Amino acid sequence: LNVSWTVVTGTAIGFVVRYSTDSGTETDPLSDAMKRSGITATSTTLTGLQSGTTYYVWVAAEILGAGVQGPYSMRVSNAVPGAPTNLMISPPSGSCDQLMVTWT
């Protein structure tokens, strides 16, 4: 799941991303939400997630280092897509060096 955000004006030196399958509250993730800290870019990829599951994500700026951070962003959610179904591979008519892949 790719997550990106816009930096607000201030003294952010990094970011903390928390994510969970439970929605928590709008601006406060649950204490058992998974956490990634020390992110210096304005995007990250969350890996190891379960297909077809909705994840809730919050982002906070690390403003003074040493674990001090600003408030969390508003909660956003997104479902990790499931595996493709009805996968079909066929050569386009008149072609012997190409394949067409379709799925739903």
Buried (B, 14 or more C-beta within 10 A) or exposed (E): BEBEBEEEEEEBBBBBBBBBBEEBEEEEBBEEBBEBEEBEEEEBEBEEBEEEEEBBBBBBBBEEEEEEBBEBBEBEEBEEEEEEEEEEEEEEEEEEEEEEEEEE
